Amino acid sequence: QVQLVESGGGSVQAGESLRLSCAASGRSVSTLDMGWFRQAPGEEREFVAAISRRGGTTYYVDSVKGRFTISRDSAKNMVYLQMNTLKPEDTAVYYCAADRSQGGPYSGSYAYNSWGQGTQVTVSP
C-alpha cells in the first residue's frame, strides 16, 4: 500500500500559477502509474492528468492541456502538477492517486487504489 500526501494548494487569481506536490511513501513512484484528479463542490471527481510508470507517458484532460504539466521525481519519490494560467473553473480539491489497476483507464478514478487527502485550489476572477 502506498501513502500519499498532497501539498501546494492555495488561493490565487486567474492567470497565476501553482505547483501541487504529492509525496509518496511505501512504494517508489517510478513503479506506479500516478494521477491527479479534482472535485469541485457538487460535482463528480474529474480526471486531470496522469503519468505512466513505464516510459513516463503523460495524459491530460482536454481542459488543462497546454496549461498543466504532470511530472515525477523518483529520487524524491514525488509527483508534481504544475498549473499555469489558472482559471476560476480550475477551482476544486485536487487529489493525488496512485497504483492504477492493470487494464483500468488512466482517466478512471475507480482504477486507482491509493489516494491522498486532497488539497484545495481556489482561483478567483
C-alpha positions in Angstrom: 0.0 0.0 0.0 1.3 3.4 -0.9 0.6 6.5 1.2 0.1 9.9 -0.5 0.2 13.4 0.9 -0.6 16.4 -1.3 0.5 20.0 -0.7 0.8 23.2 -2.5 -2.8 24.3 -2.9 -3.9 27.8 -2.2 -5.9 30.8 -3.4 -4.7 32.7 -6.5 -6.1 35.0 -9.1 -6.9 34.0 -12.6 -3.8 33.8 -14.8 -1.4 32.9 -11.9 0.3 29.6 -11.3 0.5 26.9 -8.6 2.5 23.7 -8.2 1.0 20.9 -6.4 3.2 18.2 -4.8 2.4 14.6 -3.9 4.7 12.9 -1.5 4.6 9.1 -1.7 5.7 6.6 0.8 5.6 2.8 0.9 6.5 2.3 -2.8 8.6 4.1 -5.4 6.6 6.4 -7.7 8.7 5.0 -10.6 6.9 1.7 -10.1 3.4 3.2 -10.1 1.0 4.8 -12.5 0.2 8.1 -10.9 -2.6 10.6 -11.5 -4.2 13.8 -10.4 -7.9 14.3 -10.0 -10.1 17.2 -8.9 -13.5 17.6 -7.4 -15.5 20.8 -7.3 -18.4 21.2 -4.9 -21.5 19.3 -6.0 -19.6 17.7 -8.9 -18.1 14.3 -9.5 -14.4 13.7 -9.2 -12.7 14.5 -12.5 -9.5 13.3 -14.1 -6.9 15.9 -14.6 -3.6 14.3 -15.5 -1.7 11.0 -15.3 1.9 9.7 -15.8 2.7 6.1 -16.6 5.2 4.1 -14.7 6.7 2.8 -17.9 8.2 5.5 -20.1 6.6 8.4 -18.2 3.9 8.9 -20.8 1.6 11.7 -19.8 -2.2 12.1 -20.2 -4.4 15.2 -19.7 -8.0 16.1 -19.8 -8.6 18.5 -22.7 -9.4 21.5 -20.5 -5.9 21.6 -19.0 -3.8 20.7 -22.0 -1.1 23.3 -22.6 -1.6 24.7 -19.1 -0.9 21.9 -16.7 2.1 19.6 -16.6 2.5 16.4 -14.5 6.0 15.2 -13.6 7.7 13.0 -11.1 11.0 13.0 -9.3 11.9 9.4 -8.5 14.8 10.4 -6.3 12.5 12.4 -4.0 9.6 10.0 -4.5 7.4 12.9 -5.5 4.8 13.7 -8.2 4.0 17.2 -9.2 1.3 19.1 -11.0 2.4 22.4 -12.4 -0.6 24.5 -13.1 -0.2 27.7 -15.2 -2.7 30.2 -16.4 -5.2 29.1 -13.8 -8.9 29.8 -14.4 -11.8 30.1 -12.0 -13.1 26.8 -13.3 -10.0 25.1 -12.1 -11.2 25.7 -8.5 -11.5 22.3 -6.8 -10.0 20.0 -4.3 -7.1 18.2 -6.0 -6.3 14.6 -5.2 -3.2 12.6 -5.9 -3.8 9.0 -6.9 -1.5 6.0 -7.3 -1.4 2.4 -8.3 -3.7 2.1 -11.2 -5.1 -1.3 -11.7 -3.8 -3.1 -14.8 -6.3 -2.6 -17.6 -8.1 0.3 -16.0 -8.2 3.6 -17.8 -5.8 6.3 -16.7 -8.7 8.7 -16.5 -10.9 6.5 -14.3 -10.8 7.3 -10.6 -12.1 3.8 -9.9 -8.9 2.3 -11.4 -6.6 3.8 -8.7 -6.0 2.0 -5.4 -4.4 4.7 -3.3 -5.5 8.3 -2.7 -4.2 11.4 -0.8 -6.4 13.6 1.4 -6.6 16.4 -1.2 -5.5 20.0 -1.3 -7.8 23.0 -2.1 -7.1 25.2 -5.1 -9.2 28.4 -5.4 -8.9 30.6 -8.4 -10.6 34.0 -8.2 -11.5 36.0 -11.3 
